[in-house]
Amino acid sequence: GGAMTVLQAYVDEDKNESFFVCKWSIDEGSGAALLLVAGSNGVVRALDVSRQQLMHTFAGHGNSVNDLAVLHKKPEMFLSASKDTSIRL
């Protein structure tokens, strides 16, 4: 089989974070590709992959985030589903 190469890696500032889900999105203003990541801490982080930096942290869930869904017609919007039984837009 073919070899795989890691192009980028992100290590969260919280060493206890475990990521469960990631989805691609886009920054509406700049058009930059964003990677949304979420997990055990109940926050969603938006990473600008071209600049290799954290753009935003979305907090509000009371438990881990288990899934993310990006709206196809409006990729700057997303839903997050949490173990706290809530879904946030």
TAHUHU-V978675 format. One record per residue. N is the residue number from 0. RES is the residue in one small letter. SS is DSSP state (a for helix, b for strand, c for the rest). Layout:
# TAHUHU-V978675
n:N res:RES ss:SS
n:N res:RES ss:SS
This chain:
# TAHUHU-V978675
n:0 res:g ss:c
n:1 res:g ss:c
n:2 res:a ss:c
n:3 res:m ss:c
n:4 res:t ss:c
n:5 res:v ss:c
n:6 res:l ss:c
n:7 res:q ss:c
n:8 res:a ss:c
n:9 res:y ss:c
n:10 res:v ss:c
n:11 res:d ss:c
n:12 res:e ss:c
n:13 res:d ss:c
n:14 res:k ss:c
n:15 res:n ss:c
n:16 res:e ss:c
n:17 res:s ss:c
n:18 res:f ss:b
n:19 res:f ss:b
n:20 res:v ss:b
n:21 res:c ss:b
n:22 res:k ss:b
n:23 res:w ss:b
n:24 res:s ss:b
n:25 res:i ss:b
n:26 res:d ss:c
n:27 res:e ss:c
n:28 res:g ss:c
n:29 res:s ss:c
n:30 res:g ss:c
n:31 res:a ss:c
n:32 res:a ss:b
n:33 res:l ss:b
n:34 res:l ss:b
n:35 res:l ss:b
n:36 res:v ss:b
n:37 res:a ss:b
n:38 res:g ss:b
n:39 res:s ss:c
n:40 res:n ss:c
n:41 res:g ss:c
n:42 res:v ss:c
n:43 res:v ss:b
n:44 res:r ss:b
n:45 res:a ss:b
n:46 res:l ss:b
n:47 res:d ss:b
n:48 res:v ss:c
n:49 res:s ss:c
n:50 res:r ss:c
n:51 res:q ss:c
n:52 res:q ss:b
n:53 res:l ss:b
n:54 res:m ss:b
n:55 res:h ss:b
n:56 res:t ss:b
n:57 res:f ss:b
n:58 res:a ss:c
n:59 res:g ss:c
n:60 res:h ss:c
n:61 res:g ss:c
n:62 res:n ss:c
n:63 res:s ss:c
n:64 res:v ss:b
n:65 res:n ss:b
n:66 res:d ss:b
n:67 res:l ss:b
n:68 res:a ss:b
n:69 res:v ss:b
n:70 res:l ss:c
n:71 res:h ss:c
n:72 res:k ss:c
n:73 res:k ss:c
n:74 res:p ss:c
n:75 res:e ss:c
n:76 res:m ss:c
n:77 res:f ss:b
n:78 res:l ss:b
n:79 res:s ss:b
n:80 res:a ss:b
n:81 res:s ss:b
n:82 res:k ss:c
n:83 res:d ss:c
n:84 res:t ss:c
n:85 res:s ss:c
n:86 res:i ss:b
n:87 res:r ss:b
n:88 res:l ss:c
